[in-house]
Amino acid sequence: MPLKAQIVMLTKDGTWIQDMDLPFPPFPGLGIRIDTYEILNVDSVVVGDARCDVTCIVHLEGVADENITVEKCLALGFEKGVYV
């Protein structure tokens, strides 16, 4: 049974969120491939958030957070949101 995961990425333009189903428990250092050339690296995992099984704080591999554009976040399936 997959885990319902909230994926959170922080950039200079704000907080970006998307929901995913993960086939196994995530861990820091895990790479989540979301596109042919794009990988999200898991920085930390929070278990037991109210709206999902796990929350993963991630960064886009090979790109400094300050260089990620709004257009890139939207193209990767993220929506602007708030992580509390």
N, C-alpha and C positions, 0 to 999 in steps of 0.2 A: 504494500500500500504506500503510495507516494506521500511525502511530507508537503504540506502547504507552507510555502516560504514567501516571506516578504523580502524583496531585494532592495536595499537602500544604497544610493550612491550620492556622495556629497561633492558639489562643484562650486565654483565661484558664483554661479548663477542661482544656486539654491540646492534644495534637497530633491532627489529624483527617486521615485518608487515604482516598482512593478511587482506583480505576483507571479510566482512560478510553482510548479510541482516538481519536486526533486525526488529522484528514485532512491536516494539513500541520504543519511544524515550528513549535512555539510560540516566542514571543519576549516579553521584558519589555514590558508595556503592552498585550498582547493581552487582550481580553475574551472569556471563554468562557461562553456562555449555557447555563445548566443548568436553567432553569425559565423560565416566561413572564416573570417579573419579576426573576429572580435572575441576576446576572452575577458570575463570578469573574475578578478582574483578576490577571494574572500579574506577580509582582514579580521573580522570577528563575527561570532555567532551568539545570538541571544535566544534562549529557549523559554517558551512559556508566555510570549506576548499574547494579548487578549484576542487578536484577530487572525492569528496564524500559529502554526506549530513552531516555526523558527523564523528569526529575522537575521539576514546576512548583511553586514556592512561590507561593501565591496568597492573596488576601484578598477578602472579600465586598464588592462595590461598595456604597458608601453606608452601611456599618455599621462602627462602630469595633469592633476585635477584642474588646475587653472587654465589648461588649454582645451578642455572639453566644452564644446559649444552646446547651446540649447538645441540646435538642429540635430546634432549627433545623439543627444539623449533621446529625443523624440524618435529618431530613426532606429534606435536600439530598443524601442518599445517602452521607454520610461515615461511616466507622467510626473509633473511637478507636484510635490506633496509635502507633508509634514511628518516627521518621525519623532514620536514623543517617548 
